Structures are given as C-alpha cells and as structure tokens.
Amino acid sequence: MPEDIKRPRFLTVEQVAEELNVSVSQIRASLKSGDLRGIQIGGRNVWRIAVTDVEDYIAEAYRQTAERIAAGELAE
C-alpha cells in the first residue's frame, strides 16, 4: 500500500460487513457474542472495530476451519 494512503484504525459495522461480505446483523451478532472484538462509542449500537481485530478474527476463522477439515467435519 502506498505510504500516502493511510488506512483507518477503526471501521464501522457496515465497513466490516462489506469487507467480509456478510450482513451487518452477522457482524453485530459476532460483536455481542465476543467472537469479534469491538468498542461501543457514544450511543447505543454505535460500534467501532479495529482493523487489527478484524485481521485477528479472520486468522481465527482460518484456524477453526483448518481444525474442522482435519477432523473430517467439513466435506470437500
């Protein structure tokens, strides 16, 4: 990524949903369950998710998927 383009530190629920190609309600459910870390800012249901937390969430999803494949839980 070019140095003059700075990626934001935090993303909105909508931005994370778009990044992961899932619904906003799925992201909100992941926040409420604790699977995805985020912080509530100000009013109710105003969440911000750190880019690093999104990356951690993705890495954990890869790890869990690999585990399920190794255990024979997922069909090819």
Secondary structure by P-SEA (a helix, b strand, c coil): ccccccccccccaaaaaaaacccaaaaaaaaaaccbbbbbcccccbbbbbaaaaaaaaaaaaaaaaaaaaaccccc
